[in-house]
Amino acid sequence: MKNDVLINRYAEGLAGALHSAGEYEAVLREISEFAGLLQTHELLKATLLRPFVAAARKAEVLEEVLTHQGYAEKTRRLVTLLAQRGRLDILAGIARTLPALWKKRQGVVTFDVRSVVPLTDAQRAKLEATLAAREKKPVSCVYGLDPAIVGGLVVRKGNRVYDASLKGRLERLKEIIRER
């Protein structure tokens, strides 16, 4: 939970600092790439994430990697700030959160849609058109699978949940029966 708050704060700050779609795409690609480097290169991960490595050595290694990769200034500043504060472990979360926050700043509402089976293109188009009409704004949907919902859909927008799943209906029926 604490990491989610930190991830959102950093991602919101980064989204606010980006001024164009091209800059957004470049920075997102770079922070995703750097997060991937941290996951795949054990020596880099050990050097930058372990507390017993001297701060000066961490800064030296980080600067060398950032220079070698040729990252943009905003990427360099974010990664350096996270490293200085001992929070490089949340970089992948920032990369996952940034697209929705960028879209929000552009006036696009993002929904998280879960279903048991993948939706067809026609179903996706119809759902997105319905949500856009309801919101009176452009929408973007992030689709995923969740076998636990048994059937139907669960659509989330922030804290609001639209549950049109079989599991949700069964839960509501169970509550009605308990009340009687």
N, C-alpha and C positions, 0 to 999 in steps of 0.2 A: 504494500500500500504506500509506504513512504517513497519507494522507488518510483511508483506511478506518478506521484505528485512532482518529484524531481524531473522525471522524464517530460511531463507536460510543461513544466516551467521552462526548461531549456528548449524544448521544441517550439513553444510559443515565441520565445525570444528570438530563436533562429528564423522562424517563419516571418516575424515582423521585420527582421533585418534584410530579408531577401526582396529584391526590387523587380525582378523579371522572371518569366517562366524559364528562360534559359539558365539564369543564375540558380534558380530553384532546382532544376534538373541536374545541373552540374554538382551542386553541393550535396544533394541527396545521393547521387551516385558515389561521390567521394566518401561521405561518411559511412555509407553502406559497405563500400570497399574496405575502408579502414577497420570497421567492426569485424568484417570477414577476416582481415589479416590477424586481428587479435585472437580470433577463434582458431585459425589454422596454423599459426606459427607459435609454437610453444615457447621458444626462446624470447620472442618479442613480448608475448603475454606475460611470461615470468618476469621480465625486466620491468615492464610498465605497470603491472598490477600488484606486484608483491610489495608489501610495506618495508621490507628490510633492505631494499635497493635504495641507494642514496639518491636524493632528489636531483642533484646535479647530474648524475649518471642517467637518470630517467629523462631529464630535459635534453641531454646530449643525444641520446638514442632517438627520442621523439623527433627532434629537429632534423636529424639525419634521414629518418624515414619520410617525414613530410616533404623535405626538399627533394629527395630521390623520386618520390611519387609525383611531384609537381602539382600539389593540391592548391586550390584557390585560397585567397587570404581568409575568407570567412570560415572555410573548413579548418584551416590551420589554427585560427583563433579559438574556435569551439573545441577542437581536440586538445589544444594546449591548456585551455581553461579547465576542461574536465580532468586532464592529467594532474594539473596543479592541485586540484581539489580532491583528488583520489576517487574520481567518479567515472573513469573510462568504461567501467563495466555497464553503464547505462547507455552507451553510444548506440548499440543495436536497437534499444527501445526508442531512442530519439528518431532513428531512421524509420522505424515502423510507424511512429506517431506523426511525423512531419507531413506526410501526404494529406491526411485528413485536415490538419490545421492550415496547410497552404490552401487547400480547396475552400475551407471555411472563409479565409481572408479574401478569396476571390468571389465569394457569394454563393458557393456551391455547398449544399447540405449533403453530408455523408451518412449513409445508413449501412449497418452491418446486417447482412441477411444470412440466416442459417437454414438449411433444409437437409432432408435425409439423402436425397439424390440431387445431382446437379440439375439446375434449371436450364431449359432450352433457351436459345436466343430469343424466341418469341415470348416466352414467359418472362424473361429478364426485361425485355423492352416494354411489355405491358405493365410489369411491376414498377419500373422506373417512371413510366408515363403517369401512372396513378399517384406515385409519391410526389412527382413534380407538380401535378395538379393540386395535390393536397397542401404542399408547402408554398406554392406560388413562387418557386425558385428552382434553378437547375439542381439536379441531384446526381450523386455518384453513389453506387452501391459496391460494397466489398462483400463478395460471396464466399461462403464456406459451407462445409458439410458438418452435420452433427447428428449421428445416428440415434442419440438419446431422445430426440424429439418425436420419434416414431413416424410421424407424417405431418405434412403441412409446412408452415414457415414460422420462423421467429425473426422479426425485424426490429433492430435497435437503432435508436438515434440518441446518443448520449445516455441519459438515465431513463429515457422513455422506451418501453418495450411494447411492441404490438405482437401478441402471441396468438397465432392462428395455427397452432400445432395440435396434433391429436393428444400429445402428452399434456399440454396446457388445458385442453377441454376435459380430459379425464381428471386432472387435479381439481378443476372447478366443480365437476360433478361430485367428486369425493367430499369436498367441503359442504356442498348442499345436503348431501346425505347425512353427514355428521351433525348438521344443524337441526335436523328433524328428529 
